[in-house]
Amino acid sequence: MSDHPAPHPTPTTGAEVPQPGAVRKLVVVLLGLTAVVTLMLCAFALPSVNGGPHKVPIGVSGPQTAAQSLQKTLDEDEWDVTVYDSAEALASAVKDREITGGLVLAPEGVDVYTATAGAPMAGNALTAMAHSVAAEQQTKPTLHELAPFPEDDPRGAGLSAAALPLIFGGMIPAVLLTRLFPGHAGLRTRLAGAALFSLFAGAAVTAFLQWGTGSLAGDYWITALGLSLGMAALSLTFIGLEALTGMAGFGIGAAVMMLLGNPLSGLGTGPYWLPGGWTAVGQLLPPGASGSLLRANAFFDGTGAGTPALILTAWVVLGLTLILIADRRGAKAVRTGAASAKPAVPVPSV
């Protein structure tokens, strides 16, 4: 027998000592989440803080001297002023969406023409400008609303609230379909599901906004097809990104749409109220194009719908292209795997 006593086991506690690698991972995760929250705040707050008129197209009509004098008075960075020969020509330009509104100057007073459903904030600013001009003449302006919001929703609250549901209407089906029908075998099922969901969801959302809240006017089916096109542009792009690059690609796409597409869509204010230079970026992304198409179909009988419809169609084509590439890559991988798994045929001995 040995004279050395047997070593006693080291007492342990219920809490495990964290490993250095786990501590580093925790620090990275916390810093990353903090950065994400900060980016989200910047994305949503900066457009509002720095928002204002940026090259808003408006018209002026009246005596040549007075019209040109007002044109020179207005800030060129805020207002893009066009002088019209008559009030009828100015009103026609508003209806054709060439301008957001305008002022008609006359010795007896000021007439202001607006299209609030097309550019709410610009319409409010133009009305305030008309009051200022009329005050100099000691009169009150006469308001002509050429494209108002419906009476049930005069402020367009329902339209403004549609921004996030439109984005989630593209993200959520892509996530669910990917989980339910994963891999190459389920890719075509995901494609069909996303297309059908876009049609169903576009019809349902339009019905709710038009008859539930009274926020939309115009032809129901045309408006519904426009919303369906916007949702398809998002969902097909998300499915294509995930199929080709995995969840990393999906995450990047979702971040772009949430952090850029949503705050730059201009759905609640109109595109001309965004910070200078960002208007074009917002209108090139599906949320902004969907909002512009929705305005055109719901309030202007389709006037101005061509450009946003083409942008959304381009996103649909992009999504289909990504899906096609992923499908061919997956089919090739299946064929390669089947060929490698095929047992070798033994060569008979002579």
WOKA-V222435 format. One record per backbone hydrogen bond with DSSP energy under -0.5 kcal/mol. CO is the residue of the C=O (numbers start at 1). NH is the residue of the N-H. If there is no record, write none. Layout:
co=[CO	CO]
nh=[NH	NH]
This chain:
co=[19	20	21	22	23	24	25	26	27	28	29	30	31	32	33	34	35	36	37	38	39	40	41	42	45	46	48	56	56	57	57	58	59	60	61	63	64	65	66	67	68	69	70	75	75	77	78	79	80	82	84	86	87	88	89	90	91	92	93	93	94	100	101	102	103	103	104	106	109	110	111	112	113	114	114	115	115	119	120	121	122	123	124	125	126	127	128	129	130	131	132	133	134	134	135	141	142	144	144	147	150	151	153	156	157	159	160	161	162	163	164	165	167	167	168	170	171	172	173	174	175	176	177	182	183	184	186	187	188	189	190	191	192	193	194	195	196	197	198	199	200	201	202	203	204	205	206	207	207	208	208	209	209	219	220	221	222	223	224	225	226	227	228	229	230	231	232	233	234	235	236	237	238	239	240	241	242	246	246	247	248	249	250	251	252	253	254	255	256	256	257	258	260	262	266	269	269	270	271	272	273	275	275	277	278	279	280	281	281	282	282	285	286	287	288	289	290	291	292	293	294	295	295	296	296	300	302	304	305	306	307	308	309	310	311	312	313	314	315	316	317	318	319	320	321	322	323	324	325	326	327	328	329	330	331	332	333	334	335	336	337	338	344	346]
nh=[23	24	25	26	27	28	29	30	31	32	33	34	35	36	37	38	39	40	41	42	43	44	45	46	49	50	51	58	80	100	101	82	103	84	105	67	68	69	70	71	72	73	74	78	79	55	56	81	58	60	62	90	91	92	93	94	95	96	98	99	97	115	59	113	61	105	111	109	106	142	104	144	102	146	147	118	119	123	124	125	126	127	128	129	130	131	132	133	134	135	136	137	137	139	138	143	112	114	146	117	153	154	156	160	161	162	163	165	166	167	168	169	170	171	172	174	175	176	177	178	179	180	181	186	186	187	190	191	192	193	194	195	196	197	198	199	200	201	202	203	204	205	206	207	208	209	210	211	212	212	213	215	216	223	224	225	226	227	228	229	230	231	232	233	234	235	236	237	238	239	240	241	242	243	244	245	246	249	250	251	252	253	254	255	256	257	258	259	260	261	262	263	264	265	270	121	122	273	274	54	52	278	279	281	282	283	284	284	285	285	288	289	290	291	292	293	294	295	296	297	298	299	300	300	302	303	305	308	309	310	311	312	313	314	315	316	317	318	319	320	321	322	323	324	325	326	327	328	329	330	331	332	333	334	335	336	337	338	339	340	341	342	346	348]
